[in-house]
Amino acid sequence: MDKKMAIVILGGGLIKDKKGQWRTTNFGEPGDNFGTMGDRIRVVAGYYFYKKNPDILIIASGGRGQFSHIKDAPPVAAVIKQELMEFGVPEEKIIEEVKSYNTYEQLCEIKKIASEKGWQKIEVISNKWHLPRVEAMIEKFEELNSLKTIYKLISAEEVLIKEDKTKWEPIIEQAYASGEMRRRIESEQKGVNDIEAGIYKK
């Protein structure tokens, strides 16, 4: 693996389990203020990348964001890091980005880290429903210009289906057939439309 590249896992939602532990969300669970996300598969996809490329560095991205009003809520990046480590990714292979509030700020922070590290390529993992808005931000916002030549978007869903189609394809198909996911996609499309129209609230 080229030392001049890294994998980025964009942070999403969090949920507290019955034991009081914070974790990323599965499909069908509330993920953030806009509904279901299924962002745990981003972590699984990141692990699959690491398994095939153990020299890779992974940026876990996401601050406390919309969970900042919850006293004990950790940064999303810290939860992603912990889950990656539980899969077997060494701590030293993971960089935490904890300053950001939302997707736009995540991309701004990732731009800074990529510049500092001199990375010539970053592969950005997120859910398929999220990627059009991420792409629109990078392509349309001048302050993210430097990412244009180095980024590649990776669908976590596609990674998982490629890795284990029998296991993951039915789960993902069921999730995307749900009314909650349709509402999520509609919300994301509105975000893309607002970016294109120049009225997006960053």
C-alpha positions in Angstrom: 0.0 0.0 0.0 1.3 3.4 -1.0 2.4 5.4 2.1 1.1 8.5 0.4 -2.6 7.5 0.9 -5.0 6.8 3.6 -8.6 5.5 4.2 -11.1 7.9 5.8 -14.2 6.6 7.6 -16.7 9.4 7.9 -18.5 9.5 11.2 -22.3 9.2 11.4 -24.6 8.5 14.3 -24.2 6.9 17.7 -26.5 5.0 20.0 -26.1 3.8 23.6 -26.6 0.1 24.1 -28.3 -1.6 27.1 -24.9 -1.8 28.9 -24.5 2.0 28.6 -21.8 1.7 26.0 -21.8 4.0 23.0 -21.6 2.4 19.5 -22.2 3.1 15.9 -25.7 2.3 14.5 -27.1 -0.6 12.6 -29.7 -0.3 9.8 -33.2 0.4 11.3 -31.9 2.1 14.4 -32.1 5.9 15.0 -28.8 7.3 13.9 -29.1 11.1 14.2 -31.7 13.9 13.9 -32.5 12.8 10.4 -33.3 9.2 10.9 -31.7 5.8 10.3 -28.1 5.6 9.0 -26.6 2.1 9.3 -23.2 3.7 9.7 -21.7 0.7 11.5 -21.0 -0.8 8.1 -18.5 2.0 7.5 -16.5 0.6 10.3 -16.8 -3.0 9.0 -15.7 -1.8 5.5 -12.7 0.0 7.0 -11.7 -3.2 8.7 -12.0 -5.1 5.4 -9.7 -2.6 3.8 -7.2 -3.0 6.7 -7.3 -6.8 6.6 -6.2 -6.7 2.9 -3.7 -3.8 3.4 -2.3 -3.9 7.0 0.1 -1.0 6.3 -2.8 1.3 5.7 -3.6 4.3 7.9 -7.3 5.0 8.8 -8.7 8.3 9.7 -11.7 8.0 12.0 -13.6 11.2 11.5 -16.2 12.9 13.7 -16.5 15.0 16.8 -19.4 15.1 19.3 -21.5 17.1 16.8 -25.2 16.9 17.4 -24.5 14.7 20.5 -22.6 17.6 22.2 -25.6 18.3 24.4 -25.4 14.8 25.9 -23.0 15.0 28.8 -21.3 11.6 28.4 -21.4 11.3 24.6 -17.9 10.7 23.2 -16.6 11.9 19.9 -17.9 9.8 17.1 -14.3 9.2 16.0 -13.4 7.7 19.4 -16.2 5.1 19.0 -15.1 4.3 15.4 -11.6 3.8 16.7 -12.6 1.5 19.5 -14.7 -0.6 17.1 -11.9 -0.9 14.6 -9.6 -2.0 17.4 -12.1 -4.6 18.5 -11.9 -6.0 15.0 -8.1 -6.2 15.4 -6.9 -2.9 13.8 -3.8 -1.7 15.8 -4.3 1.6 17.6 -1.3 3.1 15.9 -2.9 2.6 12.5 -5.8 4.9 13.4 -5.9 8.7 13.4 -8.8 10.4 15.3 -10.3 13.6 13.9 -12.6 14.9 16.7 -13.0 18.6 15.9 -15.8 18.4 13.3 -19.5 18.9 13.9 -20.9 17.7 10.6 -20.0 16.2 7.2 -18.8 19.5 5.8 -16.5 20.1 8.8 -15.2 16.5 8.6 -14.1 17.2 5.0 -12.5 20.5 6.1 -10.5 18.7 8.8 -9.6 15.8 6.5 -8.3 18.3 4.0 -6.0 19.8 6.7 -4.7 16.3 7.8 -4.1 15.2 4.2 -2.1 18.4 3.6 -0.1 18.0 6.7 0.7 14.3 6.0 1.4 14.9 2.3 -1.1 12.3 1.2 -1.6 12.1 -2.6 -4.7 9.9 -2.3 -7.5 9.4 0.2 -10.3 6.9 -0.1 -13.4 8.1 1.7 -15.8 5.4 3.1 -19.4 6.2 3.9 -22.8 4.8 3.2 -24.1 4.8 -0.4 -26.9 7.2 0.6 -24.4 9.7 1.9 -21.9 9.8 -0.9 -23.7 12.1 -3.4 -23.8 14.9 -0.8 -20.1 14.3 0.1 -19.2 14.5 -3.6 -21.3 17.6 -4.2 -19.5 19.4 -1.3 -16.0 18.5 -2.6 -16.9 19.5 -6.1 -18.8 22.7 -5.4 -17.1 24.2 -2.3 -14.0 26.2 -3.1 -12.5 25.7 0.3 -12.4 21.9 -0.4 -10.8 22.4 -3.7 -7.5 20.6 -2.8 -9.4 17.4 -2.2 -10.6 17.2 -5.8 -7.4 15.7 -7.1 -6.9 13.2 -4.3 -10.2 11.8 -3.2 -12.1 8.6 -4.1 -15.5 7.8 -2.7 -16.1 4.2 -1.5 -19.6 2.8 -0.8 -19.5 0.7 2.4 -22.4 -1.3 1.1 -20.5 -2.3 -2.0 -17.4 -3.2 0.0 -19.4 -5.5 2.2 -21.3 -7.2 -0.6 -18.1 -7.8 -2.4 -16.5 -9.3 0.7 -19.5 -11.5 1.7 -22.5 -11.3 -0.6 -24.5 -14.0 1.0 -24.3 -12.3 4.4 -24.6 -8.7 3.5 -26.7 -8.4 0.4 -30.1 -9.4 2.0 -29.4 -7.0 5.0 -28.6 -4.1 2.7 -31.5 -4.7 0.3 -33.9 -4.9 3.2 -32.6 -1.6 4.7 -32.8 0.2 1.4 -36.4 -1.0 0.8 -37.6 0.6 4.1 -39.6 3.8 4.4 -37.0 5.2 6.8 -34.2 4.8 4.2 -36.4 6.4 1.5 -36.9 9.4 3.8 -33.2 9.5 4.5 -32.3 9.5 0.8 -34.9 12.2 0.1 -33.3 14.4 2.8 -29.8 13.8 1.3 -31.0 14.7 -2.2 -32.4 18.0 -0.8 -28.9 18.6 0.6 -27.4 18.0 -2.8 -29.9 20.2 -4.5 -29.2 23.0 -2.0 -25.5 22.7 -2.6 -26.1 23.0 -6.4 -28.3 26.0 -5.8 -25.8 27.7 -3.5 -28.1 27.8 -0.5 -26.7 25.0 1.6 -26.2 25.7 5.3 -22.7 24.5 6.2 
